[in-house]
Amino acid sequence: MTHRPFRRIAVIVLGALTLTHCAHHPASGGRDLVQVSEQQELEMGAQGNQAVLRKYAALDSPALQAYVNEVGQRLAKQSRRPTLPWHFTVVDSADVNAFSLPGGYVYITRGLMAYLNSEAELAGVIGHEIGHVSARHGVRQQGATPAAGVGAELGSVLVPGVGNQAGASVPRSLAHAWTAGYGRGQELVADRLGADYLAKSGYDPQAMMKAIDTLKNQALFSAERARRDGQPSRATYHGVVDTPPGSDAQLKRAVDEANRFAVARPRAGRNDYLQKMPGLVFGDSPDQGVIRNNMLLHEKLGLTIQFPQGWRVRNRPDRVAATSPDGDALVELAQGPKNDNPLQTLQQGVKLDAGARYDSGHLGGYPAAFAAGAQQGKPVVVAVVVFNGTQYLIAGMTKDALTYERERVALRASINSFRAIAPAEKPAARPYVLQLTMAQPGLTMAALARKSPLGADSESELRLMNDLYPSGEPRPGEPLKIVQ
């Protein structure tokens, strides 16, 4: 959760786009059945870009942004739409994801970049996204159903409209695209086009296969860890199709087609890429606070709150939300307006059903207001606390009265845990960052993992980010990414 005012992207269905003359498809050269002008596409992308940058802040690293943009522009010049005003942005998110919008907007998360190991692999991911834009997949996605997000079964208690909130509308199809992708057929088209762009730009097109296999391994490990911990699986990069690493024959054929453009000495850029990794945040950003053992520790805002153990916690720019293992209970925290009237915020800003009860008091030693009732029939408890000049809204919701009776202690304990961060807790609130080390003779990944702060999964995580998963060992003199 950032220290900007609480924001939410309201995903709505836009009206049908105005039809224009029949055009040629910009990627294939054939007839384009999606009759939308390029100007309309540019406007759609610009609108979506504003929404994306409200949801995911651009990473504050000019050097890394410039590097990714340079790689992206090099690839875009080789696409069939080189005259688009291409934009390439690294977003400050721990998610392992990349996505694109119509009109030439391409995004990659720092979370995904942590698992790549060369410029060519980075080019593989970016080339795939350029392929989606070239084939106008975002335009074609009109009417698709958006993927469910955190709390989707229950909705969100803290709806837009409270205090200084700001929102932006994006087409339903675009929200779906950046979370769930475009379907297997269009993903393979993007792979084929992207591989062509890699080869024409002087990279080995097989680097796309390498990047996809690396991200498949990460996705498989993440899913296995979620099952082990009794948690829902997290969304993974949409460019990863649901097959074991190295076993997708269709993908291999699509990428192999680009070999006709391959150069004799392709650029790998391994060292150039790895030299950009030191200092890159791994996991939660300090701007959003960090999660340690289901506790939010936010050094910049000076606060902490403990979410129920065993629940899945998602730390987003606009809120922090924790969902129960069965998805039938929710606790969320968000910023509200900068004033000292929490009771008014509750009564006017949080929409509860008739009959809700309100009270005033203190929370964590700070002025607060409380409400208990229901929202569209679902039991709800909400608190608004004034802390350091800003109101914070903390809400708990369950799907029905029976679930509320089961979870009421956990919900209220989480709300009541809100307090100022203690000086002794501040070191734990600092983020993890990537660094490089050189492998010495005899170094094993197990030994490296014993020095890592990542806990029980350190060895697997380090293997994944160094292309040594599941059982590889480093070679002496090889640079390795570590987490400190």
C-alpha positions as CSV (number, residue, x, y, z in Angstrom):
1,M,0.0,0.0,0.0
2,T,1.5,3.3,-1.0
3,H,1.4,6.6,0.8
4,R,-0.6,8.1,-2.0
5,P,-4.4,8.6,-1.6
6,F,-6.4,5.4,-1.8
7,R,-7.1,4.6,-5.5
8,R,-9.0,1.9,-7.3
9,I,-9.3,1.1,-11.0
10,A,-13.0,0.7,-11.7
11,V,-13.2,-1.9,-14.5
12,I,-16.3,-1.2,-16.6
13,V,-17.5,-2.3,-20.0
14,L,-17.1,0.5,-22.6
15,G,-19.5,1.0,-25.4
16,A,-18.9,-0.6,-28.8
17,L,-16.0,1.0,-30.7
18,T,-16.9,2.9,-33.9
19,L,-16.4,0.8,-37.0
20,T,-14.3,2.2,-39.7
21,H,-13.2,1.0,-43.2
22,C,-11.9,-2.5,-43.7
23,A,-8.2,-2.5,-43.2
24,H,-5.1,-4.8,-43.6
25,H,-3.9,-6.6,-40.5
26,P,-0.7,-4.8,-39.4
27,A,1.1,-8.0,-38.4
28,S,0.1,-10.5,-41.1
29,G,-0.7,-8.2,-44.0
30,G,-4.0,-10.0,-44.5
31,R,-7.5,-8.7,-44.1
32,D,-8.1,-7.2,-40.6
33,L,-11.6,-8.2,-39.4
34,V,-11.3,-5.9,-36.4
35,Q,-12.3,-2.6,-38.0
36,V,-10.9,-0.1,-35.5
37,S,-8.8,2.8,-36.6
38,E,-5.2,3.2,-35.4
39,Q,-6.2,6.5,-33.8
40,Q,-8.9,4.8,-31.8
41,E,-6.4,2.2,-30.8
42,L,-3.9,4.9,-29.6
43,E,-6.7,6.5,-27.6
44,M,-7.6,3.2,-26.0
45,G,-3.9,2.6,-25.1
46,A,-3.4,6.1,-23.6
47,Q,-6.5,5.7,-21.5
48,G,-5.3,2.2,-20.3
49,N,-1.8,3.5,-19.6
50,Q,-3.2,6.1,-17.2
51,A,-5.0,3.4,-15.3
52,V,-2.0,1.0,-15.2
53,L,0.2,3.7,-13.8
54,R,-2.3,4.4,-11.1
55,K,-2.4,0.7,-10.2
56,Y,1.3,0.0,-10.6
57,A,3.8,2.9,-10.1
58,A,6.7,3.1,-12.6
59,L,9.9,1.8,-10.9
60,D,12.0,4.6,-9.6
61,S,15.2,3.6,-11.5
62,P,16.1,5.8,-14.4
63,A,19.0,3.6,-15.5
64,L,16.9,0.4,-15.6
65,Q,14.0,2.1,-17.3
66,A,16.4,3.4,-20.0
67,Y,17.9,0.0,-20.5
68,V,14.5,-1.7,-20.9
69,N,13.3,1.0,-23.2
70,E,16.5,0.7,-25.3
71,V,15.9,-3.1,-25.7
72,G,12.2,-2.5,-26.4
73,Q,12.7,0.2,-29.0
74,R,15.3,-2.0,-30.8
75,L,12.8,-4.8,-31.1
76,A,9.8,-2.5,-32.0
77,K,11.7,-1.2,-35.0
78,Q,11.7,-4.8,-36.4
79,S,8.0,-5.2,-35.9
80,R,5.4,-4.6,-38.6
81,R,4.2,-1.5,-36.7
82,P,7.5,0.3,-36.2
83,T,5.9,3.8,-36.4
84,L,3.7,3.3,-33.3
85,P,4.8,5.6,-30.4
86,W,6.1,2.6,-28.4
87,H,6.5,2.9,-24.6
88,F,8.3,0.4,-22.4
89,T,7.9,0.7,-18.6
90,V,9.2,-1.3,-15.7
91,V,6.5,-1.2,-13.0
92,D,7.2,-1.5,-9.3
93,S,5.4,-4.8,-8.6
94,A,6.6,-8.0,-7.0
95,D,4.3,-9.9,-9.4
96,V,5.9,-12.1,-12.0
97,N,4.2,-10.5,-15.0
98,A,4.5,-8.6,-18.2
99,F,1.6,-7.2,-20.3
100,S,0.8,-4.8,-23.1
101,L,-1.9,-2.4,-24.2
102,P,-3.1,-1.4,-27.6
103,G,-1.1,1.5,-29.2
104,G,2.4,0.4,-28.2
105,Y,2.4,0.3,-24.4
106,V,4.4,-2.6,-22.9
107,Y,5.1,-3.2,-19.2
108,I,7.3,-5.6,-17.3
109,T,7.4,-6.0,-13.5
110,R,10.6,-5.9,-11.5
111,G,9.3,-9.2,-10.0
112,L,9.6,-10.9,-13.4
113,M,13.0,-9.3,-14.1
114,A,14.5,-11.0,-11.0
115,Y,14.1,-14.4,-12.7
116,L,15.7,-13.6,-16.0
117,N,19.4,-13.9,-16.7
118,S,20.3,-12.2,-19.9
119,E,19.3,-9.3,-22.2
120,A,18.2,-11.9,-24.8
121,E,15.8,-13.4,-22.3
122,L,14.5,-9.9,-21.5
123,A,14.1,-9.3,-25.2
124,G,12.1,-12.6,-25.4
125,V,9.5,-11.3,-22.9
126,I,9.3,-7.9,-24.5
127,G,9.2,-9.3,-28.0
128,H,6.2,-11.5,-27.0
129,E,4.4,-8.4,-25.8
130,I,5.3,-6.4,-28.9
131,G,3.8,-9.4,-30.8
132,H,0.4,-8.9,-29.0
133,V,0.4,-5.2,-29.9
134,S,1.4,-5.9,-33.5
135,A,-1.4,-8.5,-33.9
136,R,-3.9,-6.1,-32.2
137,H,-4.9,-8.7,-29.7
138,G,-5.8,-6.0,-27.2
139,V,-8.3,-4.5,-29.6
140,R,-9.7,-7.9,-30.4
141,Q,-10.3,-8.7,-26.8
142,Q,-13.3,-6.4,-26.5
143,G,-16.0,-8.1,-24.5
144,A,-13.7,-10.6,-22.7
145,T,-14.5,-11.4,-19.1
146,P,-12.0,-10.0,-16.6
147,A,-10.1,-12.3,-14.3
148,A,-11.2,-12.4,-10.6
149,G,-9.0,-10.5,-8.2
150,V,-8.4,-10.6,-4.5
151,G,-11.7,-10.6,-2.7
152,A,-13.7,-11.0,-5.9
153,E,-16.0,-13.6,-4.3
154,L,-16.9,-11.1,-1.6
155,G,-16.4,-7.8,-3.4
156,S,-14.6,-5.0,-1.6
157,V,-15.9,-3.2,1.5
158,L,-13.9,-0.1,0.8
159,V,-15.4,1.0,-2.5
160,P,-14.2,4.1,-4.4
161,G,-15.7,7.4,-3.3
162,V,-14.1,7.8,0.1
163,G,-12.3,11.1,0.6
164,N,-9.4,11.8,-1.8
165,Q,-9.8,8.8,-3.9
166,A,-9.3,8.9,-7.6
167,G,-10.1,6.3,-10.3
168,A,-9.7,5.7,-13.9
169,S,-11.8,3.5,-16.2
170,V,-10.3,1.0,-18.5
171,P,-12.0,-1.4,-20.9
172,R,-12.9,-4.7,-19.4
173,S,-10.9,-6.5,-22.1
174,L,-7.7,-4.7,-21.2
175,A,-8.0,-5.5,-17.5
176,H,-8.4,-9.1,-18.5
177,A,-5.4,-9.0,-20.8
178,W,-2.9,-7.9,-18.3
179,T,-4.0,-10.5,-15.8
180,A,-5.0,-13.6,-17.8
181,G,-3.7,-13.1,-21.3
182,Y,-5.4,-13.7,-24.6
183,G,-5.8,-17.5,-25.0
184,R,-3.4,-20.1,-26.3
185,G,-3.8,-19.4,-30.0
186,Q,-3.0,-15.7,-29.6
187,E,-0.2,-16.4,-27.2
188,L,1.4,-18.6,-29.8
189,V,1.0,-15.9,-32.5
190,A,2.8,-13.5,-30.1
191,D,5.5,-16.0,-29.6
192,R,6.0,-16.5,-33.3
193,L,6.1,-12.7,-34.0
194,G,8.3,-12.0,-31.0
195,A,10.8,-14.7,-32.0
196,D,11.0,-13.0,-35.5
197,Y,11.7,-9.6,-33.8
198,L,14.4,-11.2,-31.7
199,A,16.2,-12.7,-34.6
200,K,16.0,-9.6,-36.7
201,S,17.4,-7.6,-33.8
202,G,20.5,-9.8,-33.5
203,Y,19.3,-12.1,-30.6
204,D,19.0,-15.8,-30.7
205,P,15.2,-16.5,-31.0
206,Q,15.7,-19.5,-28.8
207,A,16.2,-17.0,-25.9
208,M,12.4,-16.8,-25.9
209,M,12.2,-20.5,-25.1
210,K,14.7,-20.1,-22.4
211,A,12.8,-17.2,-20.8
212,I,9.5,-19.1,-21.0
213,D,11.0,-22.3,-19.5
214,T,12.5,-20.2,-16.6
215,L,9.1,-18.6,-15.9
216,K,7.4,-21.9,-16.2
217,N,9.7,-23.3,-13.5
218,Q,8.9,-20.3,-11.3
219,A,5.2,-20.7,-11.9
220,L,5.3,-24.5,-11.1
221,F,7.2,-23.8,-7.9
222,S,4.9,-21.0,-6.9
223,A,1.9,-23.2,-7.4
224,E,3.4,-26.1,-5.4
225,R,4.3,-23.7,-2.6
226,A,0.7,-22.4,-2.5
227,R,-0.6,-26.0,-2.3
228,R,1.8,-26.8,0.5
229,D,0.7,-23.7,2.4
230,G,-3.0,-24.2,1.8
231,Q,-3.2,-21.0,-0.2
232,P,-4.7,-20.2,-3.6
233,S,-2.2,-20.2,-6.5
234,R,-1.1,-16.7,-7.6
235,A,-1.6,-15.6,-11.1
236,T,1.5,-16.2,-13.3
237,Y,2.8,-14.6,-16.5
238,H,0.2,-15.1,-19.3
239,G,2.9,-15.9,-21.8
240,V,3.6,-19.2,-20.0
241,V,1.4,-21.9,-21.5
242,D,0.2,-24.7,-19.3
243,T,2.7,-27.4,-20.2
244,P,5.9,-28.7,-18.5
245,P,9.1,-26.7,-19.3
246,G,10.6,-27.7,-22.6
247,S,7.7,-29.9,-23.7
248,D,5.5,-27.6,-25.8
249,A,5.9,-28.7,-29.4
250,Q,3.7,-25.9,-30.8
251,L,5.7,-23.3,-29.1
252,K,9.0,-24.8,-30.3
253,R,7.7,-24.8,-33.9
254,A,6.6,-21.2,-33.6
255,V,10.0,-20.1,-32.3
256,D,12.0,-22.2,-34.7
257,E,10.4,-20.4,-37.7
258,A,12.5,-17.4,-36.7
259,N,15.7,-19.3,-37.2
260,R,15.7,-18.2,-40.9
261,F,16.5,-14.7,-39.6
262,A,19.1,-15.7,-37.1
263,V,22.6,-14.2,-37.2
264,A,25.9,-16.0,-36.9
265,R,26.9,-14.5,-33.6
266,P,23.7,-13.5,-31.7
267,R,23.8,-11.1,-28.8
268,A,23.2,-12.7,-25.3
269,G,24.0,-9.7,-23.1
270,R,24.2,-11.8,-19.9
271,N,26.7,-9.7,-18.1
272,D,25.0,-6.4,-19.2
273,Y,21.8,-7.7,-17.8
274,L,23.1,-9.0,-14.6
275,Q,25.0,-5.7,-13.9
276,K,21.5,-4.0,-13.8
277,M,20.3,-6.3,-11.0
278,P,22.2,-5.0,-7.8
279,G,19.8,-2.9,-5.7
280,L,16.6,-4.1,-7.4
281,V,14.0,-4.7,-4.7
282,F,12.9,-8.3,-4.4
283,G,9.4,-8.9,-2.9
284,D,7.5,-6.0,-1.3
285,S,8.4,-2.4,-2.1
286,P,9.1,0.0,0.8
287,D,6.6,2.3,-0.8
288,Q,3.9,-0.3,-0.2
289,G,5.3,-1.6,3.1
290,V,6.6,-5.2,3.5
291,I,4.8,-8.3,4.7
292,R,6.6,-10.4,7.3
293,N,4.7,-13.4,8.8
294,N,1.4,-11.8,7.6
295,M,2.2,-8.5,9.3
296,L,2.3,-5.3,7.3
297,L,5.3,-3.2,8.4
298,H,5.2,0.2,6.8
299,E,8.2,2.2,7.8
300,K,7.3,5.2,5.6
301,L,3.8,5.5,7.0
302,G,5.0,4.5,10.4
303,L,2.3,1.8,11.0
304,T,1.8,-1.9,11.3
305,I,-1.1,-4.3,11.3
306,Q,-1.2,-8.1,11.8
307,F,-3.4,-10.0,9.4
308,P,-4.6,-13.5,10.3
309,Q,-2.1,-16.3,10.1
310,G,-2.6,-18.7,7.3
311,W,-4.5,-16.1,5.2
312,R,-3.2,-15.0,1.8
313,V,-2.1,-11.4,2.0
314,R,-1.9,-9.3,-1.2
315,N,-0.1,-5.9,-0.9
316,R,-1.3,-3.6,-3.7
317,P,-0.6,0.1,-4.3
318,D,-4.2,1.0,-3.4
319,R,-4.8,-1.4,-0.5
320,V,-3.6,-4.5,1.4
321,A,-6.1,-7.4,1.4
322,A,-6.0,-10.7,3.3
323,T,-8.3,-13.5,2.3
324,S,-9.0,-16.7,4.2
325,P,-7.9,-20.0,2.8
326,D,-11.4,-20.8,1.6
327,G,-11.9,-17.3,0.2
328,D,-15.0,-16.7,2.3
329,A,-13.6,-14.0,4.6
330,L,-11.6,-10.8,3.9
331,V,-9.7,-8.1,5.8
332,E,-8.5,-5.1,3.9
333,L,-6.7,-1.8,4.8
334,A,-6.7,1.4,2.7
335,Q,-6.0,5.0,3.1
336,G,-8.9,7.5,3.4
337,P,-9.1,11.3,3.5
338,K,-6.8,13.6,5.4
339,N,-9.1,14.9,8.1
340,D,-10.0,14.1,11.7
341,N,-13.7,13.0,11.3
342,P,-13.6,9.3,11.1
343,L,-17.3,8.9,12.1
344,Q,-18.3,11.0,9.1
345,T,-16.1,9.0,6.8
346,L,-17.8,5.8,8.0
347,Q,-21.3,7.1,7.7
348,Q,-20.9,8.8,4.3
349,G,-18.1,6.9,2.6
350,V,-18.6,3.3,3.5
351,K,-21.9,2.0,2.1
352,L,-23.5,-0.3,4.6
353,D,-27.0,-1.7,4.6
354,A,-29.7,-0.1,6.7
355,G,-29.5,-0.9,10.4
356,A,-25.7,-0.7,10.8
357,R,-24.4,0.4,14.2
358,Y,-21.8,3.2,14.7
359,D,-19.6,4.1,17.6
360,S,-16.6,6.3,18.4
361,G,-13.5,5.5,20.4
362,H,-9.8,4.8,20.0
363,L,-7.7,2.3,18.1
364,G,-4.0,1.8,18.9
365,G,-4.3,4.9,21.0
366,Y,-5.6,7.1,18.2
367,P,-9.1,8.6,17.6
368,A,-11.3,6.1,15.7
369,A,-14.8,5.3,14.7
370,F,-16.3,1.8,14.3
371,A,-19.3,0.3,12.4
372,A,-20.9,-3.2,12.4
373,G,-23.5,-4.3,10.0
374,A,-23.7,-5.7,6.5
375,Q,-23.0,-4.8,2.9
376,Q,-25.4,-6.4,0.4
377,G,-26.3,-8.9,3.1
378,K,-22.7,-9.9,3.9
379,P,-21.6,-9.3,7.5
380,V,-19.1,-6.4,7.9
381,V,-17.1,-4.8,10.6
382,V,-15.2,-1.5,9.8
383,A,-12.9,0.8,11.7
384,V,-11.6,4.2,10.6
385,V,-8.6,5.5,12.6
386,V,-6.8,8.9,12.4
387,F,-3.1,8.3,12.4
388,N,-0.5,11.0,11.6
389,G,-3.0,13.3,10.0
390,T,-4.5,10.6,7.7
391,Q,-7.5,8.3,8.1
392,Y,-7.0,4.6,7.6
393,L,-9.9,2.3,6.9
394,I,-9.8,-1.3,8.1
395,A,-12.6,-3.6,7.1
396,G,-13.6,-7.2,7.6
397,M,-16.2,-9.1,5.6
398,T,-17.5,-12.7,5.4
399,K,-19.8,-14.3,2.9
400,D,-22.5,-15.1,5.4
401,A,-23.4,-15.1,9.1
402,L,-22.1,-18.6,9.8
403,T,-18.7,-17.7,8.4
404,Y,-18.7,-14.5,10.5
405,E,-19.3,-16.4,13.7
406,R,-16.3,-18.6,12.7
407,E,-14.0,-15.7,11.8
408,R,-15.2,-12.9,14.0
409,V,-12.3,-13.2,16.5
410,A,-9.8,-13.2,13.7
411,L,-11.4,-10.2,12.0
412,R,-11.6,-8.1,15.1
413,A,-8.1,-9.1,16.2
414,S,-6.7,-8.0,12.9
415,I,-8.5,-4.6,13.1
416,N,-7.4,-4.1,16.7
417,S,-3.8,-4.8,15.9
418,F,-3.4,-1.5,14.0
419,R,-0.7,0.6,15.8
420,A,2.4,2.6,15.3
421,I,5.5,0.7,14.3
422,A,8.0,0.2,17.1
423,P,11.6,1.3,16.6
424,A,12.8,-2.3,17.1
425,E,10.6,-3.4,14.2
426,K,12.0,-0.9,11.6
427,P,14.9,-3.1,10.5
428,A,12.4,-5.9,9.6
429,A,10.4,-3.3,7.6
430,R,13.3,-2.8,5.1
431,P,13.0,-4.5,1.8
432,Y,15.0,-7.3,0.3
433,V,17.2,-6.4,-2.6
434,L,19.2,-8.3,-5.2
435,Q,23.0,-8.3,-5.2
436,L,25.6,-10.2,-7.2
437,T,28.3,-12.5,-5.9
438,M,30.9,-14.6,-7.7
439,A,30.8,-18.3,-7.2
440,Q,33.9,-19.6,-5.5
441,P,35.2,-23.2,-6.0
442,G,33.2,-25.6,-3.9
443,L,30.2,-23.2,-3.4
444,T,26.9,-25.0,-3.3
445,M,23.4,-23.5,-3.6
446,A,22.5,-25.0,-0.2
447,A,25.4,-23.1,1.4
448,L,24.3,-19.9,-0.3
449,A,20.7,-20.4,0.8
450,R,21.8,-20.8,4.5
451,K,22.8,-17.1,4.4
452,S,19.7,-15.9,2.7
453,P,16.8,-14.1,4.5
454,L,14.2,-15.9,2.3
455,G,13.5,-18.7,4.8
456,A,12.6,-22.3,4.0
457,D,12.3,-21.6,0.3
458,S,15.7,-19.8,-0.1
459,E,17.4,-22.6,-2.0
460,S,14.6,-23.0,-4.5
461,E,14.2,-19.3,-5.0
462,L,17.9,-18.8,-5.5
463,R,18.0,-21.7,-8.0
464,L,15.1,-20.3,-9.9
465,M,16.5,-16.8,-10.2
466,N,19.9,-18.2,-11.3
467,D,18.7,-20.7,-13.9
468,L,19.8,-23.6,-11.7
469,Y,16.4,-25.1,-10.8
470,P,15.8,-27.7,-9.7
471,S,19.2,-29.2,-8.9
472,G,22.0,-27.3,-10.7
473,E,25.1,-26.0,-8.9
474,P,27.1,-22.9,-9.8
475,R,30.4,-23.0,-11.7
476,P,33.4,-21.3,-10.2
477,G,33.7,-17.7,-11.4
478,E,30.0,-17.5,-12.4
479,P,28.0,-14.4,-11.2
480,L,25.0,-15.3,-9.0
481,K,22.1,-13.3,-7.9
482,I,21.5,-13.3,-4.2
483,V,19.0,-11.6,-1.9
484,Q,20.0,-9.5,1.1
